[in-house]
Amino acid sequence: MFSGLDMQIRTGFTITFDTVGPTPMNLLLNVRPERRADLVTPEVITFDPPVAARQHVDGFGNVCTRIVAPGGRITLSADFTIADSGLPDDVAPEAREIPVQDLPDDVLVYLLGSRYCDTDKLSATAWNLFGGVAPGWNRVQAIVDYAHRRLRFDYQQADATRSAHDGHGQQVGVCRDFAHLAITLCRCMNIPARYATGYLGDIGVPKDPAPMDFSAWFEVFLEGPEGPRWYTFDARHNQPRIGRIVMARGRDATDCALTTSFGTAILVQFDVHTDEVTQEAGSFAQAA
């Protein structure tokens, strides 16, 4: 299953809410089904206090867990190890744009505006900035470079209502805002782009002193050397990274909210860990 992968990553989370009365919750806290074969240890979400949980796969292929928090404090946690290639994100400078009429039917939705990707407000800006850039990988990278420079990263400036157009004007945001701006500019240029979120630890890069968090990036559909496929881009970090573990994909953060509460739920603890397991520590789990 995962015998050809060279790295193992231990990852997981502890998230605690205070709820007021019974509170239905939807959770996108599992890895995507495509990565299940790479699990070295079981990925199990535990609940304290215990609650009934059931899962389904949503319309975007994400694993959704449904619970009803009983009221009061509830803690969600997971801790597991997953195998990974240890390779950075693919780079394909020769990848080209695909004419809209030749795109697969299921990709077309990623050309349209969505809640946080207000293409109607940024279309003229996009064409003014990137209309003269060579189409394909170079144009996407130019968009990523622009979003990376345009926004200043600031955890204290997180805003759940900020759209791509808002972020472009305010010139500040968190990782989701970088992704939304780049996605929107790509869609304005008729390049399919979708939102992705998951684990991204400091593997192969200097350690970030800020507390670990889930991360957001995006994917673009291009014609590469091996055919049409989705490629990963990251407007916040703007460099290929190692060890991305995708949990959810969708049109924007609306489709990929890791927790959605239908009632009052106050976040009181949020801890995420993602670390490479070293052979020297004797911690590599054995393949089943």
N, C-alpha and C positions, 0 to 999 in steps of 0.2 A: 504493500500500500504506500508507505512513506519511506521505504528503504533507500531510495535514491536521493533523499533530501539530506543536506549536510548540516543543518542547524536545527536546534530545538529551542523553543521560546516558552518560558513559563509566564503566564499572563492571567489576568482576572480582575476582579473588582469587589468593592464593598460599598453599597449605596444604601443609605437609611433615610426614610421619610417619616414625618409625623402626619398622620391622616386624621380627618375629622369624620367619624362614622364610617360605615362600609364604603369603600372607594374602589370602583373598577379601575384596573390598570392594564394597559397594553405595553409589552416590553419587547424591544428588538435587541436583546442582549446576548444572543447566540451568534456564533460565527456562521457565515453563509454556508448553505448546503455543499457548495463546491469544495469547501475546506474540511469537511467532516472526515474524509479519508486520511487527512494529515494528523488527526488527533492522536496523540501518544497516550494521554490519560483521558478519562471521560470528562466531558464538559457538562457539568450539572449545576443548574442554578438552585441554590438553597434559600429558604425563606424562614425568617425568625420574627414572629411565630410562624409555624408551618401553616400553609394554606394550600388549597387545591389549585392546580395549574393545568392548563391544557394548551397545546400548541397547534398551529397551522402555518402553512406557507402563504404569505400574502401575494397580491397581484404583481409584485416586483421580485418575487423569489426570495424574500426575506423570511426568516423563521420568527414568528410572532408568538409570544407566550401571553396568555390571558389569565389574570388573577383578580380576586376581589380582596383588597386589604381590609382586615376586619375592623379597623379603627384603632387609633393610637399609633405607637411606633412599630415600623416594620423595616427589617433589614434584608436586602437582596445581596447575595454574594456568590462568587464562583472563583475557582482556582484550578487551572489545568495547564497541560503542556501540549504544544503543537509543533509539528515538524515544519521546516521551511527550507527553501532552496538556499537561503543565505545570499542570494544575488540581488543587486539593486534593481529598481524599476527598469523595464526595457526602454531603450532609446533607439528610434528608427527614423533618422533624418530623411530617408527616402520615402517615407509613408506619404501617400497623397490623399487629397480630399475625394470623396465619392459624390458624383452628381446626385442631387436629391431624387431624381426619377429612378436611380439604380439602388437606392437604399432599401434594405429589408423592411417589411411592413412594421415589425415591432420596434424599429429604431426611430421611426418618424416622430413619435411622441417627444423625443429628446431634442427636437428642433423647435418646439413650441414654448411660449411663455408659460410660467408657472408662478406659484405664490411668491416666491422670493426672487425669481428670475424674470424681471419685468422687461422683456425684450423690446416692447413698444417704446419704452422711454430711453433706451440706449442704442437703438438701431442706427440712427444717424451718426452718433459718436463712434460706434464700431466701424462703420464704413469709412468715415473720415480718417480714422487712425490706421486701419488695417486693410483697406481696399487696395492699396498699392503694394502690399507685402505678398511675396510669392505664396500661392496657396499650398496647403498641405502642412506637414510638420512645422515648417518655418513659421507659418502664420499662427499656428497654435502656440508655439513657443514665444512668439512676439506678444501674444495676448497674455500668456503667463507672466512674462517679464513685466508687462505694463501693470497688471494687477498686483504683482509683488511690490513694485515701486509705489503704486498709487496709494495703497493702504498701509497704515501703521498698525502693527499688532499691539493690542492692549487688552488683557483679560478684564480690566476694570471697565472697559467700554462695551462689554457684551450687551446686545439688545436683541431680544427675541423677535422684535417686529421689523428689524432692519432688512430692507430689500437690497438687491444689487445696485439699483439706482441710488438709494439712500447712502449706501456705503461709498459709492463713487463720489458723491458729493461731500460726505463727511470725512472721507479719507482716513478712516480708522475702523478697526473691527477685530474679530477673532477668526480662527481658521475657517469657520463656515462662511464668513463674509468674503474671504479671499476666494473660496470655491464658488460662491454664488456669482461674484463679479466675473470671474473667468468663464464660467459656464454660460452666462448670459451673453457675453461678448462673442463667444464661439457660436452660439445659436443664432445671433444676429448675422453672422457670416455664413449661415447655412451649414454649420458643422455640428453634427449631433454631439451633445455633451450631457453627462449624467453625474449626479452627486453620489459620493461614497463616504462612508464613515466606518471607523473601527479602531483597532489598536495600532499604535505606531510608537514604539519605544526608541530610545536613543541608542540604536545599534549601528556602529560604524561611524558615528558622529560624536562630537563632544557632548558630555552630559549637560542637559538643561537643568539649571538649579530650580526652576519652577516646578510645582507639583505636577505629577503625571496626570494626563487627561486623555479622554478619547479624542481622536483627531478626525478632521474632514479634509477630503481631497476630491478630485473629480477624474472622470474618464472620458475619452474622446474616441469616436468611431472613425477609423481611417483604413485605407487600403495599404497594408504593409507587405513586406517581402513574402509572407506566407499567406496572404489573403486578407480580407477585411476582418477587423477585430477591434476590441476596445483597448486603448492605451491609457496608462495612468499618468496624470500630471498633478502637480502640487504647487499651487500659486503662493501658499504661505512660505514653504521652505525653498521652493524653486531649485531643487536638486534631486536626483534619483536617490531613493532611500531603500534601506534593507528592512525586511520584516513586517511589511504591512499585513494586517489580518482583517479582512473585510467582514463587517457585521451586517451592514445594510447598504442597499443601493436604491436610488429613486430619482425623481425629477429634481427635488431639492430637499432641504431639511424637513419639510412637512412630511414627506414620505419616509424619512429616516430617523425620526425622533426615537431615541433609545428608550425613553420612558414617556408614556402619555397617561395622565391621571384624569379621570372623569369625576372630579370633586377636588376638595382641598387636600393638597399633599405638599408639605413643606420639607425641602431638602435640608437635612441636618448633618449628613456625612457623605463624602464622595471621594473614594480612594481607588485608584487604578494602578496596577503594576504590570510591567512588560519588560522582561529581562532575558537576555540570552543565557541559556544553561551551558555552563562550561564543562568540558570533559575533565578538566583538572579537579573540579569539585566532586567528581564521581557521581554526578546527579543525572546523567543521561538515562532516561527511562528506556526500558527494553521494548522493542517492537513485539507486538503480540503474535 
